[in-house]
Amino acid sequence: MNRFIRRIGDASARRPWITIGVWAVLAAFVVALSGALGGAFSDDFSAPGSESADAMKLLEQRFPEAAGGSAVAVFAAPDGQRVTSFRPGVESALSQVAKIAHVATVSDPFQTGRVSADGRIAFAEITLDVPSTEFGRATAAALGHALEPARAGGVKAEFGGDAAFLNAEKKSSGAEAIGLVAALVVLLVAFGTVVAALVPIVLALVAVALGYTGVVLLAGSMSVSTAAPTIGAMVGLGVGIDYALFVVSRYRENRSGGQPGSQALSAAMGSSGTAVFFAGGTVVLAMAALALTGVGFLASIGLGTSIVVLFAVATAITLLPALLSLLGDRIDTGRLVGRRRVAKTAEATVWWRLAHRISGRPWPYLVVGALFLLTMAAPALSLDTGFPDAGDNPTSQTERKAYDLLADGFGPGFNAPLSVVADLKGNGLGADDIPALAERIAEDPGIAQVGEPRVSASGDTVVLPTLPRTEPADPATVRTLERVRALTPDGVYVTGPTALTLDLDKQLSDTLPLFIGAILAASVLLLMIVFRSVTVPLKAAAMNLLSIGGAYGVIVAVFQWGWLSGLFGLDGTYRIASPLPVIFFAVLFGLSMDYEVFLVSRIREAYHATGDNAESVARGLASTGRVITSGALIMMCVFLSFVTDPSPFVKMIGLGLATAIAIDATVVRMILVPATMALMGRANWWLPGWLDRLLPHLSLDNDGPTRRSSPAPVSALVPPQSGGPGSPSLEAEVTGATR
């Protein structure tokens, strides 16, 4: 594999303009294809095979009018006044709403009696001729604007309901730009030159842009979640910059060690380029595993993010060597003032000293580091998940305002509607059984109201609109749903937005062990093939689980318990969105494996050259410590920038990913990995002979180096960072400030 990646890099470097031209043609082709065959993003929050999903299919086949989307227009008079006093403005607004595309019917709240007991709040029911997920943001925004006549008449007018929540306008926070600026600052400090810092940014932008068009193209063949582009961009920016950073830093290190430019680039592609290939493979593997949940929107997030990461890997091993070949010595253009300094050898770096200190007394570092991570993860034991709804959105958005007004005027259960669907065809049920069924449901203590039955045109399907007493996120709503299902006979199903999301929560919980097990098994197998070791992959999996546990703990403390909530712009406390633990695990496990591959590949390279376990760990850490730290800092900047997004869901993702990367790059990679590898000694590289023969050979080794009989001087593996031609390496420039 080393030779294969090296050949790809060499070919790209020898013909840089052809490589760039091929990428330009590919970009034009993908953009054109996505424009012709691409689709729009939509969310399908259903669990295939669940009772609620099956009931929705039944309605789509026999009672399309009941299966269509729904929304509400909510009107609230000023305090102390009645909404009937503002009837002309309300009716004018509703007449405008009726003209909006996909609006089938609009009820008059004054004729249907949809007015609160105090007379201040009223709502109009809006039925759609398409599912709520297909209503579209542009159409939803137009409907919101259509309520302006009511606002002009003196009442609050908000657009709410399922269609409003699923198609809410996403206000841009400029998170991507903030993250890129912060990443550029880190790269400037790391490399010391403007051009060297800009190269990873350019590569990441190309990867994300092409990845986005790929996700749009994917949306033309399957339902792709509206969250897929955000998560794809978040991960793509982080890994795209990191992958280019690792290759460029190794290239500059080789040049500073005396290698000519072409040789330095070829060697960098053979080592760091191969590491990028395998690291990207672990991320793609982890994200694609989201399809194992059986949930459509999660599968689309996984596949969409995988597409972006694949572009990041492809640009790093083809487009990057072409750019570096064209730049040559110009890679050092725009050197920052004061960055010329005498660099230190690896033995003089803090990382080399830290590794030896840990190797000398591994147990204290291992125990303290593990206790720290377990403490960070402790709040995760209180993890309380639930599917997000409009009540979790920022209070400035119209769907949240409508949610609050409806809860105030008609009770919290109004926002958690259920639909009881009775199949009267072939189940022994008849129309005469419906009144008794409605009465039994209404007697449940968790049910506030059972509406008038709606009968399909053929008379074989009946829908009973049902309202619980509690809000969607309340655990009592789950118990109410279970009781209602228990008392209904065969042929009667419970569905609706609330039932769909509750069934989705259950499926995520049921499939989580399979999902985690599949990722662990596949990742361990891949690392076993790469490093020819049993213990290194198992150790990596255990360390990654600790990092992920720490991230879960921080998310629970901030969002669920409310710690430092004001710092992150939160309106209150939130249940953790049920898809997040699954998404977190996939993303974080993949990203954590990135750093494992980069660090352990350098340790293994040193071990093959010296045969000294402690020294190889020190050399590997000295070679990658600052690079990994810089890469992690860049990822943290990218992820933390998304905390500025108004959506609590996006904030959770950004903070969770940034926390896990910080833990992984510091406590795990710099303390726990050296401590465990020092304790295991030669057992780090143990692989039974029979397993070695079974596993394919896809090693990171540079054409199979042989082990030396005695340790070589550090300079043989990590060249002195002064006196050589070319630019100082990233380690030399950054660690020059370390004392």
Stockholm file with secondary structure:
# STOCKHOLM 1.0

chainA/1-739         MNRFIRRIGDASARRPWITIGVWAVLAAFVVALSGALGGAFSDDFSAPGSESADAMKLLEQRFPEAAGGSAVAVFAAPDGQRVTSFRPGVESALSQVAKIAHVATVSDPFQTGRVSADGRIAFAEITLDVPSTEFGRATAAALGHALEPARAGGVKAEFGGDAAFLNAEKKSSGAEAIGLVAALVVLLVAFGTVVAALVPIVLALVAVALGYTGVVLLAGSMSVSTAAPTIGAMVGLGVGIDYALFVVSRYRENRSGGQPGSQALSAAMGSSGTAVFFAGGTVVLAMAALALTGVGFLASIGLGTSIVVLFAVATAITLLPALLSLLGDRIDTGRLVGRRRVAKTAEATVWWRLAHRISGRPWPYLVVGALFLLTMAAPALSLDTGFPDAGDNPTSQTERKAYDLLADGFGPGFNAPLSVVADLKGNGLGADDIPALAERIAEDPGIAQVGEPRVSASGDTVVLPTLPRTEPADPATVRTLERVRALTPDGVYVTGPTALTLDLDKQLSDTLPLFIGAILAASVLLLMIVFRSVTVPLKAAAMNLLSIGGAYGVIVAVFQWGWLSGLFGLDGTYRIASPLPVIFFAVLFGLSMDYEVFLVSRIREAYHATGDNAESVARGLASTGRVITSGALIMMCVFLSFVTDPSPFVKMIGLGLATAIAIDATVVRMILVPATMALMGRANWWLPGWLDRLLPHLSLDNDGPTRRSSPAPVSALVPPQSGGPGSPSLEAEVTGATR
#=GR chainA/1-739 SS CHHHHHHHHHHHHHSHHHHHHHHHHHHHHHHHHHHHHCCCCCCCCCCTTSHHHHHHHHHHHHCHHHHSCEEEEEEECCTTSCGGGGHHHHHHHHHHHTTSTTEEEECCHHHHTCBCTTSSEEEEEEEESSCGGGSCHHHHHHHHHHTHHHHHTTSEEEEESHHHHHTCCCCCCCHHHHHHHHHHHHHHHHHSBHHHHHHHHHHHHHHHHHHHHHHHHHHTTSCCCTTHHHHHHHHHHHHHHHHHHHHHHHHHHHHHTTCCHHHHHHHHIIIIIHHHHHHHHHHHHHHHGGGGGCCHHHHHHHHHHHHHHHHHHHIIIIIHHHHHHHHGGGGGCSBCTTCCCCCCCGGGSHHHHHHHHHHHSHHHHHHHHHHHHHHHHGGGGGCCEECCCGGGSCTTSHHHHHHHHHHHHHCGGGGSCEEEEEECSSSSCCGGGHHHHHHHHHTSTTEEEECCCEECTTSSEEEEEEEESSCTTCHHHHHHHHHHHHHSCTTEEEESHHHHHHHHHHHHHHHHHHHHHHHHHHHHHHHHHHHTCSHHHHHHHHHHHHHHHHHHHHHIIIIISCTTTGGGTCSSCCCEETHHHHHHHHHHHHHHHHHHHHHHHHHHHHHHHHCCHHHHHHHHHHHHHHHHHHHHHHHHHHHHHGGGSSCHHHHHHHHHHHHHHHHIIIIIIIIIHHHHHHHHGGGGGCCCHHHHHHSCCCCCSSSCCCCCSSCCCHHHHSCCSSSSSSCCCHHHHHHTTCC
#=GC SS_cons         CHHHHHHHHHHHHHSHHHHHHHHHHHHHHHHHHHHHHCCCCCCCCCCTTSHHHHHHHHHHHHCHHHHSCEEEEEEECCTTSCGGGGHHHHHHHHHHHTTSTTEEEECCHHHHTCBCTTSSEEEEEEEESSCGGGSCHHHHHHHHHHTHHHHHTTSEEEEESHHHHHTCCCCCCCHHHHHHHHHHHHHHHHHSBHHHHHHHHHHHHHHHHHHHHHHHHHHTTSCCCTTHHHHHHHHHHHHHHHHHHHHHHHHHHHHHTTCCHHHHHHHHIIIIIHHHHHHHHHHHHHHHGGGGGCCHHHHHHHHHHHHHHHHHHHIIIIIHHHHHHHHGGGGGCSBCTTCCCCCCCGGGSHHHHHHHHHHHSHHHHHHHHHHHHHHHHGGGGGCCEECCCGGGSCTTSHHHHHHHHHHHHHCGGGGSCEEEEEECSSSSCCGGGHHHHHHHHHTSTTEEEECCCEECTTSSEEEEEEEESSCTTCHHHHHHHHHHHHHSCTTEEEESHHHHHHHHHHHHHHHHHHHHHHHHHHHHHHHHHHHTCSHHHHHHHHHHHHHHHHHHHHHIIIIISCTTTGGGTCSSCCCEETHHHHHHHHHHHHHHHHHHHHHHHHHHHHHHHHCCHHHHHHHHHHHHHHHHHHHHHHHHHHHHHGGGSSCHHHHHHHHHHHHHHHHIIIIIIIIIHHHHHHHHGGGGGCCCHHHHHHSCCCCCSSSCCCCCSSCCCHHHHSCCSSSSSSCCCHHHHHHTTCC
//
